Amino acid sequence: MKASKIAYKPVGMALGALSGVVAGAAFKQAWKVIEGEDDAPDATDEDRTWKQILLAAAIQGAIFAVVKASVDRSGAVAIRRLTGTWPG
């Protein structure tokens, strides 16, 4: 196994946890702007409409995907700078 791949494993795990926190905060702020509410709906919220639930899920998924890709890519670039090879 390449050294860059081994070096990336713990970095990737830490970055994954961090990306979840960042994405959660970004989604909470986005939902405040979009709907003007502090709490986004859960799928089982009886008082929320289908539109609200599906919109929240789509926005949350998009934000999480973008943040995860950004963090993963940044981590890989950092590992390449440290080891000289791309983790892959």
C-alpha positions as CSV (number, residue, x, y, z in Angstrom):
1,M,0.0,0.0,0.0
2,K,1.3,3.4,-0.9
3,A,2.5,5.7,1.9
4,S,0.2,8.5,0.7
5,K,-2.8,6.1,1.0
6,I,-1.8,5.1,4.5
7,A,-1.2,8.7,5.5
8,Y,-4.6,9.7,4.1
9,K,-6.7,7.2,6.1
10,P,-6.6,9.0,9.5
11,V,-6.7,12.4,7.8
12,G,-9.7,11.3,5.7
13,M,-11.6,10.1,8.8
14,A,-11.0,13.3,10.7
15,L,-12.0,15.4,7.7
16,G,-15.1,13.3,7.3
17,A,-16.2,14.2,10.8
18,L,-15.4,17.8,10.3
19,S,-17.2,18.0,7.0
20,G,-20.4,16.6,8.7
21,V,-20.2,19.4,11.3
22,V,-19.6,22.1,8.7
23,A,-22.3,20.8,6.4
24,G,-24.8,20.6,9.3
25,A,-24.1,24.3,10.2
26,A,-24.3,25.4,6.6
27,F,-27.7,23.6,6.1
28,K,-29.1,25.1,9.3
29,Q,-28.2,28.6,8.0
30,A,-29.5,27.9,4.5
31,W,-32.8,26.7,5.9
32,K,-33.2,29.9,8.0
33,V,-32.7,31.9,4.8
34,I,-35.0,29.8,2.7
35,E,-37.9,29.2,5.1
36,G,-37.2,31.7,7.9
37,E,-37.3,28.9,10.5
38,D,-34.7,27.7,12.9
39,D,-35.6,24.0,12.6
40,A,-35.6,22.1,9.4
41,P,-38.4,19.5,9.1
42,D,-37.8,15.8,9.7
43,A,-39.5,13.3,7.4
44,T,-41.8,12.3,10.3
45,D,-42.9,15.9,11.3
46,E,-46.6,15.6,11.1
47,D,-47.2,19.4,10.9
48,R,-44.9,19.8,7.8
49,T,-45.9,19.6,4.2
50,W,-44.4,17.2,1.7
51,K,-43.0,20.2,-0.1
52,Q,-41.1,21.4,3.0
53,I,-39.8,17.9,3.8
54,L,-38.6,17.1,0.3
55,L,-37.1,20.6,-0.2
56,A,-35.2,20.3,3.1
57,A,-33.9,16.8,2.2
58,A,-32.8,18.0,-1.3
59,I,-31.0,21.0,0.1
60,Q,-29.4,19.1,2.9
61,G,-28.2,16.4,0.5
62,A,-26.7,18.9,-1.9
63,I,-24.9,20.8,0.8
64,F,-23.5,17.7,2.4
65,A,-22.3,16.4,-1.0
66,V,-20.6,19.7,-1.9
67,V,-18.9,20.1,1.5
68,K,-17.8,16.4,1.5
69,A,-16.3,16.7,-1.9
70,S,-14.5,19.9,-1.1
71,V,-13.1,18.6,2.2
72,D,-12.0,15.3,0.6
73,R,-10.3,17.1,-2.3
74,S,-8.6,19.5,0.0
75,G,-7.3,16.5,2.1
76,A,-6.0,14.7,-0.9
77,V,-4.2,17.9,-2.1
78,A,-2.6,18.3,1.4
79,I,-1.4,14.7,1.4
80,R,0.1,15.1,-2.0
81,R,2.0,18.2,-0.8
82,L,3.2,16.2,2.2
83,T,4.1,13.0,0.5
84,G,4.6,14.0,-3.1
85,T,2.0,11.4,-4.4
86,W,-1.8,11.5,-4.8
87,P,-3.7,9.2,-2.3
88,G,-5.6,6.8,-4.4
